[in-house]
Amino acid sequence: MRGNPTTVGLHTLPRPVAVVVGAGGVLGAAHIGVGYALERHGFAPDMIIGTSVGALNGAIAAAHPHRAAPWLDHVWTQLRRRDVYPLGYLSSRSSVFTDRGLRRLIARAGLPPRIEELAVPFTAVATDLVTGAPVLLDRGDLESALLASAAIPGMLPPVDRAGRTLVDGGLIAYVPVLAALQAGAASVVVVATGPESSPLRPTIPRRRASAIAARAGLLMLHHQIERDLREVSQYIPTVVLPTGIEAWPAPWDFGQSQRLISTACRAAERFLDGLRISGPGLYRVDDSSMASGGPDETTISSTAEVDL
């Protein structure tokens, strides 16, 4: 490591800096590990933008800047499937599960009633179920904004807000960097999770319907994320923090949160210790665990210098 990590890297990013927190359901535990790394480097964002579980984690970070990671750690390491997806309580014909579990989590998070009252400017991203357009929720009732952003179609009920029917923002903005650019960010720090956000491995799925569908969904989300990252990085520095996680749990397995948190914390800290920013570009770890930046993220260019 060269230099003091509190005076290099993220602290050279042009302001305002947006932290973008992606979707991922149970994989959102990795957000907490990355959050620990950011807090230990003394980093404070100017705005936070989140989708789905990233909206919930992001709102808590916006409410409790500099101390959100320990609180979220306590919550996630005790969380179980029935806390989020309680069986036996059908909400309606519009969803398999009720949202009462999420409502309880939100109520215990120490959040203000309105988005404008958060300590850090915050936006939750949802999807308009009628038009398919992204909906940026940056004012008004906070609980309904978080419920809308996390309303997985078919799993959790849609949310009616201001005459719109809203569902999970991950459908249109799994990693909402475009929303950050639209909000006026001069640079972004991306906190993403899951295999969708990592380099794709050339895997041939088993000849089963479920495996083929899962692979197709992975491809769809990966290409959406890559397209948005590349577009935004043409204009502003775009830092994608690694999680270092290779073995991801099943979507309903909340029992591996501690592993996800600790692994992501170590990987993100190592990356941040060597990060150097040099203008617009994409700054991240590539397939060979070498850091990257600038237009060609498969090589080490002059737009990024990361000592790994």
Helices and strands as residue ranges (DSSP letters): G 9-12, E 17-21, G 25-28, H 29-40, E 47-51, H 53-63, H 68-78, H 81-84, H 100-107, G 115-117, E 122-128, E 134-137, H 142-149, E 159-161, E 164-168, G 169-171, H 177-182, E 187-191, G 195-197, H 209-233, E 237-241, G 254-256, H 257-274, E 281-285, E 291-292
